[in-house]
């Protein structure tokens, strides 16, 4: 690289995807190359077309040495990509536990929100990463954080039929009564998506089968969809409603 630089190579040159040499050394966990580039004026927070910084790239591969080097040279630890995802979001998405611990211990915002308002915990709950959820909560993530629509990690787990995740979140202190901006609770989401076992679980754990959202729709109303027949039938039985057909 020294020969290339001496002969006029641009240290911050970007390819078609706006990837720089620093991006490449970061994702390759090549500490010596990263040190060389930084000492010769590489811009530490240049972004690719998707908004990824070199620190995003290093976190993808759980390259802790490179991550430490970048941060020590001033990399913005909470830099968002075009979706608003920080290196911490990306580490959670890839289930990179060591990267997650490293970033948080170096000051990353554990409750950072992307453009959908989702925190790293939302992503972990939605993708059923139980150990990651436990790790984030042990590091003080907000278990009841709300996204742009007011949805909590529990809502996302209920909606996506992740029963074990629902049970885990509740055991760790999630608010079973939390509502989104439309006044919908976790039972409503489970019913809407025909997730019958989760519907049964919520009712057995005290959620009101008659609870209504801001539009006055009950759990049964929200379950009246073509694909939710089993849930609708169960709710009617619980409510003592008999279909006269």
LINCOR-V994122 format. One record per backbone hydrogen bond with DSSP energy under -0.5 kcal/mol. CO is the residue of the C=O (numbers start at 1). NH is the residue of the N-H. E is the energy in kcal/mol with one decimal. If there is no record, write none. Layout:
co:CO nh:NH e:E
co:CO nh:NH e:E
This chain:
co:1 nh:5 e:-2.7
co:2 nh:6 e:-2.7
co:3 nh:7 e:-1.7
co:4 nh:9 e:-2.9
co:5 nh:8 e:-1.7
co:9 nh:11 e:-0.6
co:10 nh:13 e:-1.6
co:15 nh:18 e:-2.3
co:17 nh:49 e:-2.1
co:19 nh:15 e:-1.7
co:20 nh:24 e:-1.8
co:21 nh:25 e:-2.6
co:22 nh:26 e:-2.0
co:23 nh:27 e:-2.4
co:24 nh:28 e:-1.4
co:25 nh:30 e:-2.4
co:26 nh:29 e:-0.9
co:29 nh:31 e:-1.1
co:30 nh:34 e:-2.3
co:31 nh:35 e:-2.8
co:32 nh:36 e:-2.4
co:33 nh:37 e:-2.6
co:34 nh:38 e:-2.5
co:35 nh:39 e:-2.3
co:36 nh:40 e:-0.9
co:37 nh:40 e:-0.6
co:37 nh:42 e:-2.4
co:38 nh:41 e:-1.3
co:43 nh:46 e:-0.8
co:44 nh:54 e:-0.5
co:48 nh:51 e:-2.0
co:50 nh:82 e:-2.5
co:52 nh:48 e:-1.9
co:53 nh:57 e:-1.9
co:54 nh:58 e:-2.5
co:55 nh:59 e:-2.3
co:56 nh:60 e:-1.9
co:57 nh:61 e:-1.2
co:58 nh:63 e:-2.6
co:59 nh:62 e:-0.9
co:62 nh:64 e:-1.6
co:63 nh:67 e:-2.6
co:64 nh:68 e:-2.6
co:65 nh:69 e:-2.0
co:66 nh:70 e:-2.7
co:67 nh:71 e:-2.5
co:68 nh:72 e:-2.4
co:69 nh:73 e:-1.1
co:70 nh:75 e:-2.4
co:71 nh:74 e:-1.8
co:75 nh:77 e:-0.7
co:76 nh:79 e:-1.5
co:81 nh:84 e:-1.9
co:83 nh:115 e:-2.4
co:85 nh:81 e:-1.8
co:86 nh:90 e:-2.3
co:87 nh:91 e:-2.2
co:88 nh:92 e:-2.4
co:89 nh:93 e:-2.7
co:90 nh:94 e:-1.7
co:91 nh:96 e:-3.0
co:92 nh:95 e:-1.5
co:95 nh:97 e:-1.3
co:96 nh:100 e:-2.1
co:97 nh:101 e:-2.6
co:98 nh:102 e:-2.4
co:99 nh:103 e:-2.8
co:100 nh:104 e:-2.3
co:101 nh:105 e:-2.4
co:102 nh:106 e:-1.1
co:103 nh:108 e:-2.7
co:104 nh:107 e:-1.7
co:108 nh:110 e:-0.8
co:109 nh:112 e:-1.7
co:114 nh:117 e:-2.2
co:116 nh:148 e:-2.3
co:118 nh:114 e:-1.8
co:119 nh:123 e:-1.7
co:120 nh:124 e:-2.2
co:121 nh:125 e:-2.6
co:122 nh:126 e:-2.6
co:123 nh:127 e:-1.9
co:124 nh:129 e:-2.6
co:125 nh:128 e:-1.1
co:128 nh:130 e:-1.3
co:129 nh:133 e:-2.3
co:130 nh:134 e:-2.4
co:131 nh:135 e:-2.3
co:132 nh:136 e:-2.9
co:133 nh:137 e:-2.4
co:134 nh:138 e:-1.9
co:135 nh:139 e:-1.0
co:136 nh:139 e:-0.5
co:136 nh:141 e:-2.0
co:137 nh:140 e:-1.5
co:141 nh:143 e:-0.8
co:142 nh:145 e:-1.4
co:147 nh:150 e:-2.1
co:149 nh:181 e:-2.4
co:151 nh:147 e:-2.1
co:152 nh:156 e:-2.0
co:153 nh:157 e:-2.2
co:154 nh:158 e:-2.4
co:155 nh:159 e:-2.6
co:156 nh:160 e:-1.9
co:157 nh:162 e:-2.7
co:158 nh:161 e:-1.0
co:161 nh:163 e:-1.0
co:162 nh:166 e:-2.4
co:163 nh:167 e:-2.6
co:164 nh:168 e:-2.3
co:165 nh:169 e:-2.9
co:166 nh:170 e:-2.2
co:167 nh:171 e:-2.2
co:168 nh:172 e:-1.3
co:169 nh:174 e:-2.6
co:170 nh:173 e:-1.3
co:174 nh:176 e:-0.8
co:175 nh:178 e:-1.3
co:176 nh:186 e:-0.5
co:180 nh:183 e:-2.0
co:182 nh:214 e:-2.9
co:184 nh:180 e:-2.0
co:185 nh:189 e:-1.8
co:186 nh:190 e:-2.2
co:187 nh:191 e:-2.4
co:188 nh:192 e:-2.6
co:189 nh:193 e:-1.5
co:190 nh:195 e:-2.8
co:191 nh:194 e:-1.4
co:194 nh:196 e:-1.5
co:195 nh:199 e:-2.1
co:196 nh:200 e:-2.7
co:197 nh:201 e:-2.0
co:198 nh:202 e:-2.7
co:199 nh:203 e:-2.3
co:200 nh:204 e:-2.4
co:201 nh:205 e:-1.0
co:202 nh:207 e:-2.3
co:203 nh:206 e:-1.5
co:208 nh:211 e:-1.8
co:209 nh:219 e:-0.7
co:211 nh:219 e:-0.7
co:213 nh:216 e:-2.0
co:217 nh:213 e:-2.2
co:218 nh:222 e:-2.2
co:219 nh:223 e:-1.1
co:220 nh:223 e:-0.6
co:220 nh:224 e:-0.6
co:221 nh:224 e:-1.1
co:223 nh:225 e:-2.4
co:225 nh:228 e:-1.7
co:226 nh:229 e:-0.6
co:228 nh:232 e:-2.6
co:229 nh:233 e:-2.8
co:230 nh:234 e:-2.1
co:231 nh:235 e:-2.6
co:232 nh:236 e:-2.3
co:233 nh:237 e:-2.0
co:234 nh:238 e:-2.2
co:235 nh:239 e:-1.9
co:236 nh:240 e:-0.7
co:236 nh:241 e:-3.0
co:237 nh:240 e:-0.8
co:241 nh:243 e:-0.5
co:243 nh:245 e:-1.2
